[in-house]
Amino acid sequence: MKFKKSQKLYNKGLVNLVGAVNSPVRAFSSVGGNPLFIKKAKGSTITDVDGNEYVDLVLSYGPMILGHRHKKVEKAAKKALKNGYSFGASTENEIKLAKIVCDAFPGMDKVRFVNSGTEAVLSGIRLARAFTGKDKIIKFSGCYHGHQDALLVAAGSGLATLSLPGSKGVPEGAVKNTLIAEYNNLESVKAHFEKFDDIAGVIIEPVGGNMGVVIPQNDFLKDLKELAHKNGAVLIADEVMTGFRSKFGGAQEVLGVEADITCLGKVIGGGFPVGAYGARNEIMENVAPLGGMYQAGTLSGNPIAMAGGISTLTELKKQNPYDKFEEIGSIIEVILLETAKKYNIDLSVNRFGSMLNPFFTKTKVTNFEEAQTSDTEKFAVFFWEMIKNGVFLPPSQFEAWFLSSALKDKDIKKIADATDKAMQKVADSF
Ligand SMILES: *Cc1c(COP(=O)(O)O)cnc(C)c1O
């Protein structure tokens, strides 16, 4: 497999782009080598500029749940394009997408569309503060909630991969109201509530996806909500990754817990830039123009993005691929575990529906600290061998792999064959 054109573009990209990427998760810092440049994608397959074809388990970090270039989505976006790209005024499709979203999440009466997951969460946090009149927010170590200042502490994959403790450029004042707790550890949350009486909310990825996949144990989420409410705080579910992916109603539907405020992104736009935050009426009425919490956006509710979101979610609801995801997901999980066993490699796999990933550790991973026991050098070897055998993975031990409904039997076969070669390479290298 040759990467000559990617290499050339990478060198060229370094001149006017930072590290030749527009998001650091796309850099190959933790696996070595240089990023691949992509030419095109269709269905379950992605093709780089050198013409190498891969089964895509990155899926734009989640949004492409139907696979790439689904016919209906493409048709809807093209149709919208012909009517104009942006008006700075309301359109009917915003109402349509809002209804789909509110129907999917029973805890949402109203929703506000924004342009990214980051925007959704920073607005959701502002809303929690506006509604409760309190300032502090509890977040969990290893959870990522976008790159806003206040939550850019102990924030998972991108930072873990780059080994940064937080981020430069974030003033102390910006994080002074952020409290860190440990995932799956209710006592660590209780300790904060005992110490502070001005906690507005607890924000969580209901299933962790940015420290690798980490699943809430027992009734963690339910207990968390109860604890928050007892202390006059709200539960904010950051479902940017899990929304419409774990189930149509997100991880909340699977886990049977309704959050007070829900933040969405990724799948909701099907690859177009859409984010959203929503809650019951009593909370959403605090948002301008109904209430005093200001939040705005020139391109929010963009007509092409709305058309992309509506068609993606409509098709997703029709396909209802969640049982199929469970089936394919467990097949891949077994492939990973059995192959690791065959080559005598310590491996722990976490999976929640169509999100999964292997950790190169024998430790069962239920929080960020345990995730960090993974051998990232082994992952780097594994990653490159998977690439060379035609499977496109996120270039980090701490990112989830995603499944799309476009996966075919031959893709699973390709994943199995590549996994065997990659595990063998890991065994030979250490
Ligand atoms: C991706 C992600 C975000 C940030 O979304 P962007 O669209 O990248 O700004 C926030 N929260 C979670 C849980 C995510 O996975």
Ligand as a Chemical Component Dictionary entry (heavy atoms), coordinates in Angstrom:
data_LIG
# 
_chem_comp.id                   LIG 
_chem_comp.type                 NON-POLYMER 
_chem_comp.pdbx_formal_charge   0 
_chem_comp.three_letter_code    LIG 
# 
loop_
_chem_comp_atom.comp_id 
_chem_comp_atom.atom_id 
_chem_comp_atom.alt_atom_id 
_chem_comp_atom.type_symbol 
_chem_comp_atom.charge 
_chem_comp_atom.model_Cartn_x 
_chem_comp_atom.model_Cartn_y 
_chem_comp_atom.model_Cartn_z 
_chem_comp_atom.pdbx_ordinal 
LIG C1 C1 C 0 -17.794 15.315 19.298 1  
LIG C2 C2 C 0 -18.288 15.658 20.640 2  
LIG C3 C3 C 0 -18.484 16.988 21.033 3  
LIG C4 C4 C 0 -18.057 18.158 20.187 4  
LIG O1 O1 O 0 -18.750 18.218 18.993 5  
LIG P1 P1 P 0 -18.127 19.064 17.768 6  
LIG O2 O2 O 0 -19.149 18.959 16.697 7  
LIG O3 O3 O 0 -16.828 18.385 17.449 8  
LIG O4 O4 O 0 -17.929 20.444 18.243 9  
LIG C5 C5 C 0 -19.041 17.228 22.266 10 
LIG N1 N1 N 0 -19.408 16.223 23.069 11 
LIG C6 C6 C 0 -19.242 14.934 22.729 12 
LIG C7 C7 C 0 -19.691 13.859 23.652 13 
LIG C8 C8 C 0 -18.659 14.598 21.511 14 
LIG O5 O5 O 0 -18.462 13.325 21.203 15 
# 
loop_
_chem_comp_bond.comp_id 
_chem_comp_bond.atom_id_1 
_chem_comp_bond.atom_id_2 
_chem_comp_bond.value_order 
_chem_comp_bond.pdbx_ordinal 
LIG C1 C2 SING 1  
LIG C2 C3 SING 2  
LIG C2 C8 DOUB 3  
LIG C3 C4 SING 4  
LIG C3 C5 DOUB 5  
LIG C4 O1 SING 6  
LIG O1 P1 SING 7  
LIG P1 O2 DOUB 8  
LIG P1 O3 SING 9  
LIG P1 O4 SING 10 
LIG C5 N1 SING 11 
LIG N1 C6 DOUB 12 
LIG C6 C7 SING 13 
LIG C6 C8 SING 14 
LIG C8 O5 SING 15 
# 
